[in-house]
Amino acid sequence: MYDYSYVLGLLRASAADLQRHALSSEKTNIARMTTERTLRNRALAITQRLHAMPEPKRHQFVAKAVRRL
């Protein structure tokens, strides 16, 4: 269920929401933290950790990881 493209989509949506609600002084820092390369690397790390995780914990882990963006 949680493949790379799905997790990357969640991260992109979270980054866009974070950018949209940020103060103007914070927008440059957020833009640097949420580059496409950073989001791809984070999605890859998340999906690799999911392989060793039991199914019931996956949803909670992905939700936390996306929120910690």
DONUKOL-401715 format. One record per residue: residue in one letter; y negated, x negated, z negated of N, C-alpha, C, CB in turn. Coordinates in Angstrom, 2 decimals, always signed. Glycine has a CB too. Layout:
# residues N
code n_Y n_X n_Z ca_Y ca_X ca_Z c_Y c_X c_Z cb_Y cb_X cb_Z
A Y X Z Y X Z Y X Z Y X Z
...
//
This chain:
# residues 69
code n_Y n_X n_Z ca_Y ca_X ca_Z c_Y c_X c_Z cb_Y cb_X cb_Z
M +1.19 -0.82 +0.00 +0.00 +0.00 +0.00 -1.26 -0.87 +0.00 +0.01 +0.93 -1.20
Y -1.28 -1.92 -0.77 -2.46 -2.77 -0.85 -2.28 -4.00 +0.03 -2.74 -3.19 -2.32
D -2.53 -3.84 +1.31 -2.47 -4.99 +2.19 -3.85 -5.63 +2.30 -1.94 -4.59 +3.59
Y -3.91 -6.75 +2.99 -5.14 -7.53 +3.09 -6.31 -6.71 +3.64 -4.91 -8.74 +3.96
S -6.09 -5.99 +4.71 -7.19 -5.25 +5.34 -7.71 -4.13 +4.44 -6.74 -4.67 +6.68
Y -6.84 -3.50 +3.68 -7.26 -2.44 +2.77 -8.12 -3.02 +1.64 -6.04 -1.71 +2.18
V -7.67 -4.12 +1.06 -8.42 -4.75 -0.03 -9.75 -5.28 +0.49 -7.59 -5.90 -0.66
L -9.76 -5.86 +1.69 -11.01 -6.34 +2.28 -11.98 -5.19 +2.50 -10.73 -7.06 +3.61
G -11.49 -4.05 +2.93 -12.34 -2.88 +3.10 -12.94 -2.41 +1.78 -11.55 -1.75 +3.73
L -12.14 -2.43 +0.73 -12.66 -2.07 -0.60 -13.74 -3.03 -1.05 -11.53 -2.03 -1.62
L -13.52 -4.31 -0.82 -14.51 -5.31 -1.21 -15.80 -5.16 -0.40 -13.95 -6.71 -1.03
R -15.67 -4.90 +0.88 -16.87 -4.70 +1.72 -17.66 -3.49 +1.26 -16.47 -4.54 +3.19
A -16.97 -2.41 +0.94 -17.65 -1.20 +0.48 -18.34 -1.44 -0.86 -16.65 -0.03 +0.36
S -17.68 -2.16 -1.74 -18.27 -2.47 -3.04 -19.48 -3.38 -2.87 -17.23 -3.14 -3.95
A -19.40 -4.35 -1.98 -20.53 -5.26 -1.74 -21.72 -4.50 -1.15 -20.12 -6.41 -0.79
A -21.46 -3.59 -0.24 -22.55 -2.80 +0.35 -23.20 -1.92 -0.70 -22.02 -1.95 +1.51
D -22.40 -1.34 -1.57 -22.94 -0.51 -2.64 -23.76 -1.34 -3.62 -21.82 +0.22 -3.38
L -23.26 -2.51 -3.94 -23.97 -3.41 -4.83 -25.31 -3.83 -4.22 -23.12 -4.65 -5.15
Q -25.30 -4.14 -2.95 -26.53 -4.54 -2.24 -27.53 -3.38 -2.19 -26.19 -5.01 -0.81
R -27.02 -2.20 -1.98 -27.88 -1.02 -1.85 -28.59 -0.69 -3.17 -27.06 +0.19 -1.38
H -27.91 -0.89 -4.29 -28.47 -0.52 -5.59 -29.16 -1.68 -6.31 -27.39 +0.03 -6.46
A -29.21 -2.84 -5.70 -29.80 -4.01 -6.36 -31.31 -3.97 -6.30 -29.28 -5.30 -5.71
L -31.90 -4.60 -7.26 -33.35 -4.77 -7.26 -33.70 -5.78 -6.16 -33.87 -5.26 -8.66
S -34.92 -5.72 -5.69 -35.31 -6.60 -4.58 -35.23 -8.07 -4.97 -36.72 -6.26 -4.12
S -35.45 -8.39 -6.22 -35.36 -9.79 -6.66 -33.92 -10.30 -6.71 -36.00 -9.94 -8.02
E -32.96 -9.39 -6.82 -31.55 -9.77 -6.91 -30.85 -9.78 -5.56 -30.83 -8.84 -7.84
K -31.46 -9.23 -4.53 -30.79 -9.06 -3.25 -30.37 -10.39 -2.61 -31.69 -8.32 -2.30
T -31.16 -11.45 -2.75 -30.77 -12.72 -2.14 -29.56 -13.32 -2.85 -31.93 -13.71 -2.17
N -29.51 -13.21 -4.17 -28.35 -13.71 -4.91 -27.09 -12.92 -4.56 -28.60 -13.64 -6.42
I -27.22 -11.64 -4.45 -26.07 -10.80 -4.11 -25.61 -11.08 -2.68 -26.42 -9.32 -4.28
A -26.55 -11.29 -1.78 -26.19 -11.60 -0.40 -25.41 -12.91 -0.33 -27.45 -11.69 +0.48
R -25.79 -13.89 -1.14 -25.06 -15.15 -1.17 -23.67 -15.00 -1.78 -25.84 -16.19 -1.95
M -23.54 -14.12 -2.76 -22.25 -13.93 -3.42 -21.29 -13.09 -2.58 -22.44 -13.28 -4.77
T -21.80 -12.33 -1.64 -20.96 -11.40 -0.89 -20.95 -11.70 +0.60 -21.43 -9.99 -1.13
T -20.89 -12.96 +0.96 -20.78 -13.30 +2.38 -19.40 -12.87 +2.88 -21.00 -14.83 +2.61
E -19.27 -12.77 +4.18 -18.00 -12.35 +4.77 -16.87 -13.32 +4.40 -18.13 -12.24 +6.30
R -17.18 -14.59 +4.41 -16.17 -15.60 +4.07 -15.71 -15.44 +2.62 -16.73 -17.02 +4.29
T -16.65 -15.20 +1.73 -16.32 -15.01 +0.32 -15.45 -13.77 +0.13 -17.61 -14.89 -0.53
L -15.81 -12.69 +0.81 -15.02 -11.46 +0.70 -13.61 -11.65 +1.25 -15.72 -10.30 +1.44
R -13.49 -12.37 +2.36 -12.15 -12.62 +2.92 -11.30 -13.47 +1.98 -12.25 -13.32 +4.28
N -11.90 -14.51 +1.42 -11.16 -15.36 +0.48 -10.74 -14.58 -0.76 -12.00 -16.56 +0.08
R -11.61 -13.74 -1.25 -11.29 -12.94 -2.43 -10.18 -11.94 -2.12 -12.55 -12.20 -2.94
A -10.24 -11.31 -0.96 -9.19 -10.36 -0.56 -7.84 -11.06 -0.44 -9.55 -9.66 +0.77
L -7.84 -12.26 +0.10 -6.60 -13.02 +0.22 -6.04 -13.37 -1.15 -6.83 -14.29 +1.04
A -6.89 -13.79 -2.05 -6.45 -14.13 -3.41 -5.89 -12.90 -4.13 -7.60 -14.73 -4.21
I -6.54 -11.77 -3.97 -6.08 -10.53 -4.61 -4.72 -10.13 -4.08 -7.09 -9.39 -4.41
T -4.55 -10.14 -2.76 -3.27 -9.70 -2.19 -2.14 -10.67 -2.54 -3.38 -9.57 -0.66
Q -2.44 -11.95 -2.68 -1.41 -12.90 -3.09 -0.97 -12.65 -4.53 -1.91 -14.33 -2.94
R -1.90 -12.29 -5.39 -1.54 -11.99 -6.77 -0.76 -10.69 -6.88 -2.78 -11.91 -7.64
L -0.98 -9.77 -5.94 -0.28 -8.49 -6.00 +1.21 -8.62 -5.71 -0.89 -7.53 -5.02
H +1.62 -9.63 -4.98 +3.03 -9.79 -4.64 +3.91 -9.99 -5.86 +3.21 -10.96 -3.69
A +3.39 -10.67 -6.86 +4.17 -10.94 -8.06 +4.00 -9.88 -9.13 +3.79 -12.29 -8.62
M +3.25 -8.84 -8.85 +2.90 -7.84 -9.85 +3.76 -6.58 -9.67 +1.40 -7.49 -9.76
P +4.20 -5.99 -10.76 +4.95 -4.74 -10.64 +4.04 -3.61 -10.13 +5.56 -4.34 -12.01
E +4.64 -2.66 -9.47 +3.91 -1.56 -8.81 +2.95 -0.79 -9.73 +4.89 -0.60 -8.22
P +3.34 -0.42 -10.94 +2.41 +0.37 -11.77 +1.10 -0.34 -12.11 +3.09 +0.76 -13.04
K +1.10 -1.66 -12.16 -0.11 -2.39 -12.53 -1.01 -2.71 -11.35 +0.26 -3.67 -13.23
R -0.54 -2.55 -10.14 -1.30 -2.95 -8.96 -2.61 -2.18 -8.81 -0.47 -2.76 -7.72
H -2.57 -0.88 -8.98 -3.77 -0.06 -8.80 -4.87 -0.48 -9.77 -3.44 +1.43 -8.99
Q -4.51 -0.66 -11.01 -5.48 -1.05 -12.03 -6.03 -2.45 -11.74 -4.84 -1.01 -13.42
F -5.19 -3.37 -11.30 -5.64 -4.73 -11.00 -6.62 -4.74 -9.83 -4.44 -5.62 -10.68
V -6.31 -4.00 -8.78 -7.20 -3.95 -7.61 -8.54 -3.32 -7.99 -6.54 -3.17 -6.45
A -8.51 -2.25 -8.75 -9.75 -1.60 -9.16 -10.63 -2.54 -9.98 -9.44 -0.34 -9.98
K -10.04 -3.29 -10.91 -10.80 -4.24 -11.70 -11.34 -5.38 -10.85 -9.94 -4.80 -12.82
A -10.52 -5.88 -9.94 -10.93 -7.01 -9.11 -12.09 -6.63 -8.20 -9.74 -7.51 -8.27
V -12.07 -5.42 -7.69 -13.16 -4.97 -6.81 -14.43 -4.75 -7.61 -12.76 -3.68 -6.06
R -14.30 -4.22 -8.81 -15.49 -4.01 -9.64 -16.14 -5.30 -10.09 -15.12 -3.19 -10.86
R -15.33 -6.38 -10.26 -15.85 -7.66 -10.72 -16.54 -8.44 -9.61 -14.74 -8.50 -11.30
L -16.76 -7.84 -8.50 -17.39 -8.50 -7.36 -18.73 -9.02 -7.78 -17.53 -7.56 -6.17
//
